Amino acid sequence: MKAWVVRELGGPEVLRFEDVEPGQPADGMVRIAVRAAAINFPDALMVAGTYQSKPALPFVPGVEVSGEVIAAPASSGFKAGDRVMALLDSGGLTRGGYSQIADAVPSAVSLMPAGMSFEEAAGFTLTYQTGWFGLHRRANLKPNETLLIHAGAGGVGTAAIQLGKAAGATVIATAGSDEKLEVCRRMGADHVINYKTQDFAEEVKKLTGGRGADVVFDPVGGDVYDRSTKCIAFEGRIVIVGFTSGRIAQAATNHVLVKNYSVVGLHWGLYKSRAPELIAPAARALVDLYESGKIKPHVSVRLPLAEAPAALASVAGGKSTGKVVLTT
Ligand SMILES: NC(=O)c1ccc[n+]([C@@H]2O[C@H](COP(=O)([O-])OP(=O)(O)OC[C@H]3O[C@@H](n4cnc5c(N)ncnc54)[C@H](OP(=O)(O)O)[C@@H]3O)[C@@H](O)[C@H]2O)c1
């Protein structure tokens, strides 16, 4: 089978397209013929060796796929031919999703909802679970609250906009270009702000009559976090989701006290080991929302597996919108 292999750390150019012997799946694993693999921002960090989890070299990147089951143990509940979506990072990533075949632990595999395409399914789990846990579990978002989502046109941003609207919030989304603002509008944002050309904190205050946003969903960090503290409402919650800006902001705890707001962290992957019982109900809620038409992954680019380095570069460079997927 063909797979992209990382033998040295670096930018997307270090990926090598190789013939890899798939061997037999390890005991208990579900073997999947990959139809689509999502590119996620952390993939680039993993390839560069700057992500919190550091797979041993060599490894195949990609933590999220959809496809058809080739073989599965009877105890897994899956059978050959099932259309599934799966996360691949359990137990350390050695052979990820930028590949024609992937193996996953049964608990990280689920049947695709009826009517969902392989491309949509590849990017469904991580981004929507992140949005769900960030908004509901960590921020306790309530209907009619104002939700400010940064990098709203990105993978987790587009999911968070849809989830915020589904929860009954008023959604303000920021993004770095007019094209991206248009994507945010199409995802359902009530208001959009170009944070490269406008002071989003002032705009949010204008839109909320000076009150500020009840919840800020922040995958960007750095200056974006700093300015968010200027437009967070009384008893508001800032959810720290990521640091795409490249700078990890420092929270001023005196300011947190004086303005009565909370800064809460989200590391979705940790729920898999610390509170796995919370993941399945979230997955069911997300499938219900998909089937009722309230959420739909925004797949903006589909590229053949052979073009993985270019696809990864576009996501790492902040150029993509929604999800970029590789197809086999
Ligand atoms: N906490 C968790 O459990 C969890 C789970 C999944 C993902 N994440 C994190 O969430 C973040 C977003 O992931 P994603 O998959 O949505 O990424 P994405 O689709 O690539 O979107 C990221 C966006 O960040 C913005 N950005 C600002 N400064 C940037 C820079 N210097 N370089 C690149 N992008 C920049 C860009 O939007 P603009 O042009 O609009 O600024 C870009 O579109 C990542 O940090 C990822 O690690 C966290």
The ligand as a Gaussian input file, in Angstrom:
#p B3LYP/6-31G(d) Opt

LIG

0 1
 N       -7.917000      21.836000      22.147000
 C       -8.222000      20.777000      21.449000
 O       -8.617000      19.737000      21.963000
 C       -8.072000      20.875000      19.957000
 C       -8.628000      19.925000      19.086000
 C       -8.471000      20.118000      17.716000
 C       -7.768000      21.231000      17.230000
 N       -7.214000      22.093000      18.134000
 C       -6.458000      23.272000      17.715000
 O       -7.341000      24.200000      17.124000
 C       -6.583000      25.025000      16.259000
 C       -7.318000      25.142000      14.945000
 O       -7.288000      23.881000      14.289000
 P       -7.977000      23.743000      12.862000
 O       -7.824000      22.318000      12.460000
 O       -9.298000      24.392000      12.887000
 O       -6.995000      24.626000      11.990000
 P       -7.271000      25.396000      10.626000
 O       -8.444000      24.849000       9.928000
 O       -5.967000      25.432000       9.934000
 O       -7.645000      26.869000      11.099000
 C       -6.718000      27.634000      11.807000
 C       -6.916000      29.112000      11.527000
 O       -6.098000      29.842000      12.425000
 C       -5.898000      31.128000      11.894000
 N       -4.528000      31.562000      12.089000
 C       -4.174000      32.683000      12.756000
 N       -2.852000      32.826000      12.766000
 C       -2.342000      31.796000      12.066000
 C       -1.020000      31.412000      11.703000
 N        0.050000      32.123000      12.079000
 N       -0.863000      30.276000      10.964000
 C       -1.923000      29.526000      10.598000
 N       -3.197000      29.859000      10.910000
 C       -3.409000      30.972000      11.635000
 C       -6.254000      31.063000      10.410000
 O       -7.481000      31.759000      10.245000
 P       -7.523000      33.337000       9.928000
 O       -6.866000      33.542000       8.605000
 O       -8.956000      33.629000       9.918000
 O       -6.766000      34.008000      11.038000
 C       -6.502000      29.582000      10.161000
 O       -7.481000      29.381000       9.187000
 C       -5.182000      24.410000      16.161000
 O       -4.320000      25.117000      17.024000
 C       -5.386000      23.020000      16.681000
 O       -4.197000      22.509000      17.246000
 C       -7.367000      21.945000      19.455000

